[in-house]
């Protein structure tokens, strides 16, 4: 019911926006002026009515109504919101303060005058070249959610980021489901190459990669806010931006995280476009040809192109793993519609692998930007194994490809680097919104190569 209600609200908002744009684009100036005047008169009329209604309500009733997104928008529009603007600005700043503190900084609200909030960045965020990015990623997004009626910001301690030849890609706020109730003192793999820890009630997100040995952090021991790497034993102080307690030169890579009393979200840059094959080994300067070896960087689930020597030297490292050796088309594979629906993958093509870092099963499915990841319910994976006795995947090294986009359905187990090759083919041939015939052709070509 709640989902249907949100969908109806979104459709109504979209319709209002579309009609507003149509009115603004009317070729006749007199018609545009009349449309603007009519919309303004209707808004004022409804505002007067709402003001009289809310004046007759008890304060607790007004507070409950403010929890509804649509009603809250109307209350803000007409100055009826029960929580003062300055209080909402302070709540927004409190929501991002753990992230600011994880970078050794803080933010202070100096006041709100004529709808403009005056802020001061403190600590390492003040005067830092990255302070502009910190402001945009954390503070401004939180204020947009908590205080959309704020007219502007006046910030002390911001140093504009250096000019770049090309603008940096804008980070995308991505929801991490199931983490809002993470218990204190726990550290979990959160997907997308991240770990999230609850330190004294504060959620902190980091890239799942040790700054000392490159191994995954998900299996480390968290005690008193310090995380000990399970591979090399180095300790990192999570509340202090992941700085090493053993080596001042080492520091983990923190990721902006917002909670705001709702779902946990992190700011991630968009997936980079597929790069051309390197002309040399990614671990040494030796040149390599097209027919070269690969290693899997297991924490980031990234393919590394290497020479024969580096493949031999690093195949046993905690950070890397060689791809699997099996390529099997599974003609007798069993997967009914009910079982497929239990995986909750929104498209008909998926890649499943067992993560040796998070000890979970990861589903990847294609999009025009590359592979999108989600963590599977283990009950669905167990049911799939029960329907297909003997189904096992070597952790990280092997991938189960499920193609249910056509008839008959197709299934195969392939080395993970080969699965990523299919991801690259899909990305380069994607057409329109759904992928179109380019995706169908890429998948058909891939399975034809497997059978050959």
Steps between C-alpha positions, in 0.01 A plus 500: 500500500780742592681427173184566299448826688857616430459414132178704476668794674799484266270492196306800631819699564628410153170614347514835681858551382407411141202738497714777649757454223226502236357824637846659507556406135175646365589718198246774586636733777147589608411131534814436708416793728141378544617147581748632758235721659249213515754262662600767753137573592425128549808455720402801712143373533609157615759656730234710672285190543784292638596773745146503643491117519835473678407778744218276624723194552681396815883531487552122513267456200693760302824322592364165372383658176848645449635144477312452170720613212223657289338680796841615622571655158173695515573611856845625399357678197252694713713556811303254713773249584504441880881475533684832457743531209802548726417180694472303174832636378658391828349150463646475149845599625475249786427226246825565308717581802625137539631511143662840558661373819630191320700747287629685806264793454168639615236756400345771716171681439554873564139591433222530241418849375236574235498134392879482459698266727843617618738208558861463608712198407740403776804277543666344199197584283567873547735638238542158339498472123245219529262706715292604198441135411419422866245782501335384178495129581388508860367831631309628197331164436391472865362855492306427181328211680435669838459865404397535133363849576848628589586786262879480511828428682776729625795278595827593669808281462432375146782494250384446145630180346777546241377545145513185289535465127172303510238512776513210745207259467222577747464244776177304518324435831438125515279328759650210698203291618491315831761712682284744698480250787866399503600418858767694684850358467420312179672528161335354189562485127245733339547415132644732234846437644414664835491413869281677755573510874292612797737676739326620817172545311653676198506331160824543303568373147837410348632339185553130570874514453778503760739793448789278606463169318209561261295217650130523582389657829174312546660220703690733733445541874336822619564605860475844656469667161824343373485245219774236476558363149450123493785463250785718628385591853536877448253706702302797369310758705161523328369815681822679394450457125655152502850617595736217588579456868828329402627698201412873462557477125207257452132591491184324387274653234183643667176536306232766573202343681165658584228355719248779576281262702418298188688266268878502501648666190857542380647730235672305223646631175340366182660188361777606259468422133668185381869567440704366213714194566832610653816462296699392806451297816302686768737374771833561326636686192525187281305522173218254434311394188130443440523139618608577857417370846254650750487517878191586703533780757250340738424793732394729213395218262726646232682329214877565491696436178839347580805338344588132553754580771263716707224243455729237654631729776167648613250217448540399864482852646205578734405789273483304176357176366540340158177449302346154485565252222152363430273607212183289514168545321237356737234352273327309784492791744177532699357840593125559505335840493428494875864434579617769258257752652647427845830652379323837440722591205317767294624380159519160333879475496712453811849393607529323837825454690601403852703772670791372704519840670139539622419123502179584315361445152508807276270557204616728222277605214575721199414863442627762253750613768637150563423237762262582787549294816268375773543248781270197478289338767684177582170313520449556126855380427452191717176421315682529167769259620235258621337503156839441336701249707872548459473872419808661651693812407862560588490821710570814293655296218186356335173660394160347426337676204119491487334616176119499509450774242387258231387142442650261581672631810879466509735430789878462525792499744798703376820652641421839654722691259303349213174614661640853519581477132128445437424803720731706280335372181157593635614846604644583158192373312229638729218676313236730648358441848464122510806397301317402183630262237860583582476316831321203345773473238782522756350223716429275203855548372641423844311171539587402143869540589449290814349214302772522238 
